[in-house]
């Protein structure tokens, strides 16, 4: 069993979002993402893979397909395979974990 303490891995950069790979297995990847206010991940999709996004803290909005959902408390979202999505921080730092399953083919 592998365990990562999130508080030891949280890092912010005022210049750009910080993405840290927590786990990588033959079946998926798990990343920790830290966003300063005003930062966002680019609009992207995972071909053939779903993503579970867990927002641990912060304030911002998540875009999945054509839906935009503001948030200011923790939540979990399922992004269907092949669906464009992004997460944006608005007024407070955002910490989230994204788990991509199965891992996309290279």
C-alpha positions in Angstrom: 0.0 0.0 0.0 1.2 3.5 -0.8 0.0 6.6 1.1 0.8 10.2 0.3 0.1 12.9 2.9 -1.4 15.7 0.9 -0.3 18.5 3.2 3.3 17.5 2.5 2.8 17.8 -1.2 0.8 21.0 -1.5 2.8 23.7 -3.4 1.7 26.9 -5.0 3.5 29.0 -7.6 2.3 32.5 -8.4 3.4 32.1 -12.0 1.6 28.9 -13.0 -0.6 26.0 -11.7 1.4 23.3 -9.9 0.7 19.7 -10.9 2.3 16.8 -9.0 2.0 13.2 -9.9 1.0 11.3 -6.8 0.6 7.8 -8.2 1.1 6.2 -11.6 0.1 2.6 -12.2 -0.6 0.6 -15.4 -4.3 1.4 -14.9 -4.3 5.1 -14.0 -2.7 8.3 -12.8 -3.5 10.5 -9.7 -2.3 14.1 -9.7 -2.5 16.8 -7.1 -3.2 20.3 -8.5 -2.7 23.6 -6.7 -4.1 26.8 -8.2 -3.6 30.4 -7.1 -6.5 32.8 -7.6 -6.9 33.6 -11.3 -5.1 30.4 -12.4 -6.7 27.6 -14.3 -5.9 24.3 -15.9 -6.2 24.4 -19.7 -9.3 23.1 -21.4 -8.5 19.5 -22.1 -9.9 16.0 -22.4 -8.7 12.4 -21.8 -9.4 10.2 -24.8 -10.9 6.9 -23.7 -10.5 7.7 -20.0 -12.7 9.1 -17.2 -11.5 11.5 -14.6 -12.7 11.8 -11.0 -11.9 15.3 -9.7 -12.0 15.9 -6.0 -11.8 19.5 -4.9 -10.5 19.6 -1.3 -10.6 23.3 -0.7 -10.9 26.7 -2.5 -13.2 28.8 -4.6 -13.6 28.7 -8.3 -15.5 27.0 -11.1 -15.3 23.7 -12.9 -16.3 23.4 -16.6 -17.4 20.0 -17.8 -18.6 19.9 -21.4 -21.1 22.8 -21.7 -21.8 22.9 -18.0 -20.2 25.5 -15.7 -20.5 25.0 -11.9 -19.1 27.6 -9.4 -17.9 26.1 -6.1 -16.8 27.3 -2.7 -16.8 24.0 -0.8 -15.4 20.5 -1.3 -17.0 18.3 -3.9 -16.3 15.3 -6.2 -17.1 15.4 -10.0 -17.0 12.6 -12.6 -15.7 13.8 -16.0 -16.9 11.3 -18.7 -14.3 10.0 -21.2 -13.6 12.3 -24.2 -15.3 15.3 -22.5 -13.5 18.7 -22.4 -13.1 20.1 -19.0 -11.1 22.6 -16.9 -10.9 23.9 -13.3 -10.4 27.6 -12.5 -9.6 29.3 -9.2 -11.4 32.6 -8.6 -10.9 34.3 -5.2 -9.2 31.6 -3.1 -6.5 29.0 -3.7 -7.8 25.7 -5.0 -6.4 22.3 -4.1 -7.7 19.3 -6.0 -6.9 15.7 -6.8 -7.6 14.3 -10.2 -7.6 10.5 -10.8 -7.6 9.4 -14.4 -8.8 5.8 -15.1 -7.9 3.9 -17.1 -4.7 5.7 -18.0 -4.7 6.9 -21.6 -2.6 5.1 -24.2 0.5 6.9 -25.3 
